[in-house]
């Protein structure tokens, strides 16, 4: 029977970090089902969903603890289960770009939470605008909209919210 663990790891950004962690998973008989990995400042962060049988998952837990001790990496492991299909929800993508300002993620997440809309993914980045050099901020989200919510009304409320926060945004169905 397939079992799952969620792994979060962070360590100093250096060549070989991904290889070290993924090699432990592979050598123990596990398989990476999903992952998100990125540099954050001088650190490198990894989130992984790993699948395997009971024995391989137990070995991965043990070997990752050894890796953390020897590498200076912080590793947390949590047993979990595969996320069930969400048939009563439709996935929508949200793209936001704006001048960088405090409270953007808090405002966006609050907007969706107040409407009982699940955020499935969220990523952000800051960058300098091409011609002006102004500090910009972008947000990409996947939200799962319950079937009971009228999407036209949601889109209108969302655009009003974005106008109030001075955000340039798009809310559209995820294209498979």
C-alpha positions in Angstrom: 0.0 0.0 0.0 1.3 3.4 -1.0 2.2 5.8 1.8 3.1 9.5 1.6 5.3 11.9 3.5 5.6 15.6 3.1 9.2 16.9 3.4 10.3 20.5 3.9 14.0 21.2 3.7 16.0 24.4 3.8 19.7 24.9 3.6 22.4 27.2 2.4 22.1 27.7 -1.4 24.8 25.5 -2.9 25.3 23.2 -5.8 24.3 19.6 -5.1 21.7 20.3 -2.4 18.8 18.9 -4.5 20.9 15.9 -5.5 21.7 15.0 -1.9 18.0 15.0 -0.8 16.6 13.4 -3.9 19.3 10.7 -3.8 18.2 9.8 -0.2 14.6 9.4 -1.5 15.7 7.3 -4.5 18.2 5.1 -2.6 15.5 4.3 0.0 12.9 3.3 -2.7 10.8 6.4 -2.6 9.4 8.4 -5.4 8.9 12.2 -5.6 5.3 12.8 -6.6 5.3 16.6 -6.3 7.8 19.2 -5.5 8.5 22.9 -5.3 12.1 24.1 -5.0 13.5 27.6 -5.0 16.3 29.9 -3.8 15.1 32.3 -1.1 17.9 34.8 -0.4 21.0 32.8 0.4 18.9 29.7 1.3 17.5 27.0 -0.9 14.0 25.6 0.1 12.4 22.4 -1.0 8.9 21.0 -0.5 8.3 17.5 -1.6 5.5 14.9 -1.5 7.2 11.5 -1.5 5.4 8.2 -2.1 6.6 4.7 -1.2 5.7 1.6 0.8 5.9 1.5 4.6 9.5 0.3 4.6 10.8 2.8 2.2 9.1 5.7 3.9 10.5 4.6 7.3 14.0 4.4 5.7 13.6 7.9 4.2 12.7 9.3 7.5 15.8 7.8 9.1 18.2 8.8 6.3 16.9 12.4 6.1 17.6 12.8 9.8 21.2 11.7 9.2 21.4 14.0 6.2 20.2 17.0 8.2 22.7 16.3 11.0 25.6 16.1 8.6 24.8 18.9 6.1 23.5 21.8 8.2 20.2 21.5 6.3 16.9 21.8 8.3 14.6 18.9 7.4 11.1 18.3 8.6 9.1 15.2 7.6 5.4 14.6 8.1 3.3 11.6 7.3 0.3 12.5 5.1 -2.1 11.0 2.5 -2.7 11.7 -1.1 -5.1 14.7 -1.5 -8.5 13.5 -2.8 -9.9 14.8 -6.0 -11.9 18.0 -5.6 -14.9 17.3 -7.9 -17.1 20.0 -6.3 -14.6 22.7 -7.1 -13.3 24.3 -10.3 -9.6 25.4 -10.4 -9.0 29.1 -11.4 -5.6 30.8 -11.9 -5.0 34.2 -10.4 -2.2 36.4 -11.8 -1.5 39.7 -10.0 1.1 42.4 -10.7 1.6 45.6 -8.8 4.0 48.1 -7.4 5.5 46.3 -4.3 3.6 47.2 -1.1 3.0 45.7 2.3 0.0 43.4 2.7 -0.6 42.0 -0.8 -0.5 38.3 0.1 -2.5 39.0 3.3 -5.1 40.9 1.4 -5.4 38.3 -1.4 -5.6 35.3 0.9 -8.1 37.2 3.1 -10.3 37.9 0.1 -10.5 34.2 -0.8 -10.7 32.9 2.8 -13.7 35.1 3.4 -15.5 33.4 0.6 -14.4 29.8 1.6 -12.3 29.5 -1.5 -9.3 27.1 -1.1 -5.9 28.3 -2.2 -4.1 25.3 -3.8 -0.9 27.1 -4.8 0.6 30.4 -4.3 4.0 31.8 -5.4 5.3 35.3 -5.4 8.4 37.2 -6.6 9.8 40.7 -6.5 11.6 42.3 -9.4 12.6 45.7 -10.8 10.5 47.0 -13.6 12.2 46.9 -17.0 12.3 50.6 -17.9 11.7 52.5 -14.6 13.4 50.2 -12.1 10.4 50.5 -9.8 10.1 47.6 -7.3 7.3 45.3 -8.6 5.6 42.3 -7.1 3.8 39.4 -8.8 1.6 36.7 -7.3 0.5 33.6 -9.0 -2.2 31.4 -7.4 -4.4 28.5 -8.1 -7.7 28.7 -6.2 -10.4 26.1 -6.1 -13.8 27.7 -6.4 -16.7 25.8 -5.0 -19.5 25.0 -7.5 -22.0 26.9 -5.4 -20.2 30.2 -6.0 -21.3 32.3 -9.0 -18.1 32.9 -10.9 -19.3 36.1 -12.6 -20.1 37.7 -9.3 -16.8 36.4 -7.8 -14.9 37.9 -10.7 -16.6 41.3 -10.2 -15.9 41.3 -6.5 -12.3 40.3 -7.1 -11.8 43.1 -9.7 -13.3 45.7 -7.3 -11.0 44.4 -4.5 -8.0 44.6 -6.8 -8.9 48.2 -7.9 -9.1 49.2 -4.2 -5.6 47.7 -3.6 -4.2 49.1 -6.9 -3.5 45.6 -8.2 -3.5 44.6 -11.9 -5.1 41.1 -11.9 -6.6 38.3 -13.9 -8.9 35.5 -12.7 -9.5 32.8 -15.2 -10.2 29.1 -15.4 -7.1 26.8 -15.3 -6.5 25.5 -18.8 -5.4 21.8 -18.6 
